[in-house]
Amino acid sequence: MVERVLATDGALQLIEKLRAMHGPLMFHQSGGCCDGSAPMCYPADEFRVGASDVQLGEIGGCPFYMSADQFDYWKHTQLTIDVVPGRGSGFSLEAPEASGF
């Protein structure tokens, strides 16, 4: 079976850094406007997954969810999560770091 979501080495390194700072993590990609197309990283116990969210898989041992509406558009693709230089966005944990997902 093909994994639906992967992470680059750089993303995995940032996940480990954030996990050391914040404990267990999870990711959610809502597909809304503005920052909604970027995956958001949260402490695992601070984000409530909805009944219509779909778990695509795990990256760095962290569950990765997407809203069902967004999943309808992406269900035939394999996502690769990477990091880019600069501040992260929105409410994601990496926002104060020097790189974002």
Secondary structure in CASP SS format (residue, H / E / C, confidence):
PFRMAT SS
TARGET T0000
AUTHOR 0000-0000-0000
METHOD secondary structure of the structure
MODEL  1
M C 1.00
V C 1.00
E C 1.00
R C 1.00
V E 1.00
L E 1.00
A E 1.00
T C 1.00
D H 1.00
G H 1.00
A H 1.00
L H 1.00
Q H 1.00
L H 1.00
I H 1.00
E H 1.00
K H 1.00
L H 1.00
R H 1.00
A H 1.00
M H 1.00
H H 1.00
G C 1.00
P C 1.00
L E 1.00
M E 1.00
F E 1.00
H E 1.00
Q E 1.00
S C 1.00
G C 1.00
G C 1.00
C C 1.00
C H 1.00
D H 1.00
G H 1.00
S H 1.00
A C 1.00
P C 1.00
M E 1.00
C E 1.00
Y E 1.00
P E 1.00
A C 1.00
D C 1.00
E C 1.00
F C 1.00
R C 1.00
V C 1.00
G C 1.00
A C 1.00
S C 1.00
D E 1.00
V E 1.00
Q E 1.00
L E 1.00
G E 1.00
E E 1.00
I E 1.00
G C 1.00
G C 1.00
C E 1.00
P E 1.00
F E 1.00
Y E 1.00
M E 1.00
S E 1.00
A H 1.00
D H 1.00
Q H 1.00
F H 1.00
D H 1.00
Y H 1.00
W H 1.00
K C 1.00
H C 1.00
T C 1.00
Q C 1.00
L E 1.00
T E 1.00
I E 1.00
D C 1.00
V C 1.00
V E 1.00
P E 1.00
G C 1.00
R C 1.00
G C 1.00
S C 1.00
G C 1.00
F C 1.00
S C 1.00
L C 1.00
E C 1.00
A C 1.00
P C 1.00
E C 1.00
A C 1.00
S E 1.00
G E 1.00
F C 1.00
END
